[in-house]
Every structure is written in structure tokens, then in C-alpha cells.
Amino acid sequence: MGFFEIFKKKGIKKNKNDEVSDKPLPTHGWDAITTAFEKLYPGQKNPFHRAPLVYRMHDLSDNAAAYDGISAYDAGEFWHFVTYGLSELYDKMSEESQISGFGYEFTFRLPHVTDTPPAWAFDFLEVIGKQVWKGDRFAVGHTIRTGPLDGRSNTLETAVLVIRDPSLPQPVETPNGRVEFLLLLGVEENYRQLVLNAYEASDKISNWEEPIVNEIRKKNSNLVTPIYTSGQWGE
């Protein structure tokens, strides 16, 4: 049995009489993500949050939402986004006891320009998340060619590097298994090429991207994607 067969959209729970149960689902996985971020940002109990009209577990269409929610925490100089939905947020569904869902959630950082996080960032994360559900796999050291991240033709950042979130470098252990936080760092195409070249030239099975990321960190210590636009994607 493949992973996609055992970790799929869940139906509404039913009892032995086939009646819909109103018993709330456990939220162990969701709570673990929230706890990790509340430790980073004490007092932020109600971060900016976007949720779909219909949760993925209740949507059988091909256009189901990638996540059950995305939160954006105020880190002072930047917004710190985190997704809820690539790991197992509720019941344990997969047979892999050590890993929750796909084993990771995405994070993203943007400059704190306005009082609200840019709307386009939620759309960008949604697009990447849907690629995961279509079968793409992402891990530290991977790159993704995206085109302009905010949909504006003059934006220079047209790719992302997938790296460990420096604020959460270790996986979080949840009752449903382990979850990593993978930071999507928006970069110009030349950085993507540098990582690809490093991969080709390296005999390592991991960490080939570290010298490039360390070079970026010299000018961008918080590894914030340097896009200062707000509003909707492409506007």
C-alpha cells in the first residue's frame, strides 16, 4: 500500500450505526505546530490566520485546499508564516509511525512592511502545497523555480531554496510522528543555479546547499525573502 493510499482525505467520522458523529477530532498535530510557534513568539495567541471555506478532509474535488490553515506571526522585522496541513493534524492516518503525514510543514518569511501580512504570500504557499499533494517531494537542499513569487513581472526573486527554518532547526515530535519545518527562501535565479551546481559537484548526500545559504545569511541574517510588496498575488 502506497503513502498516497493511506494518507488521503478523511471522511467525516461515523459511529457504528452509520450516523455522523459530532465528537470533535483530536488536534494533536495542529497543537504541536502552534506550541512550537508560541514558544518563538510568546503572547501571540491569535496570529493572522487564513483557513479555507472547506477543509481538505471534507473536500473530494481536485481543487481541494492544500492546507487547513496558514498562520502569520509577527516577528518584529518580518512576518513568519507556517502551514497547517502537510502533516497529520488530527488522527493518525498513515502506517508510518515515526513520520507525521509528509513529514514537514512549510514556513516563509517576508519583511514587515504593513500592519498585515501580504495577501499574496498565502496564495504562494497554497500553490506550493498543492504541488506536494500532486506528488512532488521537497527536502532541505531542494530548489524550486517558481517565476516571480508575488506574481509581479519586475520581481527578481523567481525561485526558492528549501532549507531548515533557523528558528526551528530540529523536528518537532508529535503523537502522530515527526514534523520538520522547511523554510522557503525566495532568491534570484543565480542562487538557484549555485545550489544546483553545488549539488552536482558535491559527494555529500546532504548539506551541499549550506555554503550558499551561509553566503546569503551574511547580507540577510534572518533569511527573509526580500520582497516588499503587499496586496494580492500579481497586483
WODA-V854113 format. One record per residue. N is the residue number from 1. RES is the residue in one letter. OMEGA is omega as a letter, one per 20 degrees, with the letter a starting at -180 (999 if undefined). D_CENTER is the distance of its C-alpha to the mean C-alpha in whole Angstrom. Layout:
n = <N | N>
res = <RES | RES>
omega = <OMEGA | OMEGA>
d_center = <D_CENTER | D_CENTER>
//
This chain:
n = <1 | 2 | 3 | 4 | 5 | 6 | 7 | 8 | 9 | 10 | 11 | 12 | 13 | 14 | 15 | 16 | 17 | 18 | 19 | 20 | 21 | 22 | 23 | 24 | 25 | 26 | 27 | 28 | 29 | 30 | 31 | 32 | 33 | 34 | 35 | 36 | 37 | 38 | 39 | 40 | 41 | 42 | 43 | 44 | 45 | 46 | 47 | 48 | 49 | 50 | 51 | 52 | 53 | 54 | 55 | 56 | 57 | 58 | 59 | 60 | 61 | 62 | 63 | 64 | 65 | 66 | 67 | 68 | 69 | 70 | 71 | 72 | 73 | 74 | 75 | 76 | 77 | 78 | 79 | 80 | 81 | 82 | 83 | 84 | 85 | 86 | 87 | 88 | 89 | 90 | 91 | 92 | 93 | 94 | 95 | 96 | 97 | 98 | 99 | 100 | 101 | 102 | 103 | 104 | 105 | 106 | 107 | 108 | 109 | 110 | 111 | 112 | 113 | 114 | 115 | 116 | 117 | 118 | 119 | 120 | 121 | 122 | 123 | 124 | 125 | 126 | 127 | 128 | 129 | 130 | 131 | 132 | 133 | 134 | 135 | 136 | 137 | 138 | 139 | 140 | 141 | 142 | 143 | 144 | 145 | 146 | 147 | 148 | 149 | 150 | 151 | 152 | 153 | 154 | 155 | 156 | 157 | 158 | 159 | 160 | 161 | 162 | 163 | 164 | 165 | 166 | 167 | 168 | 169 | 170 | 171 | 172 | 173 | 174 | 175 | 176 | 177 | 178 | 179 | 180 | 181 | 182 | 183 | 184 | 185 | 186 | 187 | 188 | 189 | 190 | 191 | 192 | 193 | 194 | 195 | 196 | 197 | 198 | 199 | 200 | 201 | 202 | 203 | 204 | 205 | 206 | 207 | 208 | 209 | 210 | 211 | 212 | 213 | 214 | 215 | 216 | 217 | 218 | 219 | 220 | 221 | 222 | 223 | 224 | 225 | 226 | 227 | 228 | 229 | 230 | 231 | 232 | 233 | 234 | 235>
res = <M | G | F | F | E | I | F | K | K | K | G | I | K | K | N | K | N | D | E | V | S | D | K | P | L | P | T | H | G | W | D | A | I | T | T | A | F | E | K | L | Y | P | G | Q | K | N | P | F | H | R | A | P | L | V | Y | R | M | H | D | L | S | D | N | A | A | A | Y | D | G | I | S | A | Y | D | A | G | E | F | W | H | F | V | T | Y | G | L | S | E | L | Y | D | K | M | S | E | E | S | Q | I | S | G | F | G | Y | E | F | T | F | R | L | P | H | V | T | D | T | P | P | A | W | A | F | D | F | L | E | V | I | G | K | Q | V | W | K | G | D | R | F | A | V | G | H | T | I | R | T | G | P | L | D | G | R | S | N | T | L | E | T | A | V | L | V | I | R | D | P | S | L | P | Q | P | V | E | T | P | N | G | R | V | E | F | L | L | L | L | G | V | E | E | N | Y | R | Q | L | V | L | N | A | Y | E | A | S | D | K | I | S | N | W | E | E | P | I | V | N | E | I | R | K | K | N | S | N | L | V | T | P | I | Y | T | S | G | Q | W | G | E>
omega = <a | a | a | r | a | r | a | r | a | r | r | a | r | r | a | r | r | r | a | a | r | r | a | r | r | a | a | a | r | a | a | r | a | r | r | a | r | r | r | a | a | r | r | a | a | r | r | a | r | r | r | r | r | r | a | a | a | a | a | a | r | a | r | r | r | a | r | r | r | r | r | a | r | a | r | r | a | r | a | a | r | a | r | r | r | r | a | a | a | r | r | a | a | r | r | a | a | a | r | r | r | r | a | r | r | r | a | a | r | r | r | a | a | a | r | r | a | a | a | a | r | r | r | r | r | a | r | r | r | r | r | a | r | r | r | r | a | r | r | r | r | r | r | r | a | a | a | a | a | r | a | a | a | r | a | a | a | r | r | r | r | a | r | r | a | r | a | a | a | r | r | r | r | r | r | r | a | r | r | r | a | r | r | a | r | a | r | a | a | r | r | r | r | r | r | r | r | r | a | a | a | r | r | r | r | r | r | a | a | r | r | r | r | r | r | a | r | r | a | a | a | a | r | r | a | r | a | a | r | r | a | r | r | a | 999>
d_center = <26 | 23 | 19 | 19 | 22 | 21 | 18 | 18 | 18 | 20 | 24 | 25 | 27 | 31 | 34 | 36 | 38 | 35 | 35 | 32 | 31 | 30 | 28 | 25 | 22 | 21 | 18 | 18 | 14 | 13 | 16 | 15 | 11 | 13 | 16 | 14 | 13 | 17 | 18 | 17 | 18 | 21 | 22 | 19 | 20 | 19 | 16 | 15 | 14 | 13 | 14 | 15 | 19 | 19 | 17 | 16 | 18 | 21 | 20 | 22 | 22 | 20 | 18 | 16 | 13 | 10 | 9 | 12 | 10 | 8 | 10 | 11 | 14 | 17 | 17 | 20 | 20 | 16 | 14 | 11 | 8 | 6 | 5 | 7 | 8 | 8 | 10 | 13 | 13 | 17 | 20 | 20 | 20 | 19 | 22 | 20 | 21 | 19 | 16 | 14 | 13 | 11 | 11 | 7 | 4 | 2 | 5 | 7 | 11 | 14 | 17 | 19 | 21 | 22 | 22 | 19 | 16 | 16 | 16 | 15 | 11 | 10 | 12 | 10 | 7 | 9 | 11 | 8 | 7 | 11 | 12 | 10 | 12 | 15 | 15 | 13 | 12 | 10 | 11 | 13 | 15 | 14 | 14 | 14 | 16 | 15 | 18 | 18 | 15 | 16 | 19 | 22 | 24 | 25 | 22 | 22 | 18 | 18 | 15 | 12 | 13 | 10 | 11 | 11 | 10 | 14 | 14 | 13 | 14 | 15 | 14 | 14 | 17 | 17 | 20 | 18 | 17 | 15 | 11 | 10 | 7 | 6 | 7 | 8 | 11 | 13 | 17 | 20 | 21 | 23 | 21 | 19 | 23 | 23 | 20 | 22 | 25 | 24 | 23 | 26 | 28 | 27 | 28 | 25 | 23 | 20 | 20 | 22 | 19 | 20 | 23 | 21 | 19 | 22 | 23 | 21 | 21 | 24 | 24 | 20 | 20 | 17 | 15 | 15 | 14 | 18 | 18 | 20 | 20 | 20 | 20 | 19 | 18 | 21 | 23>
//
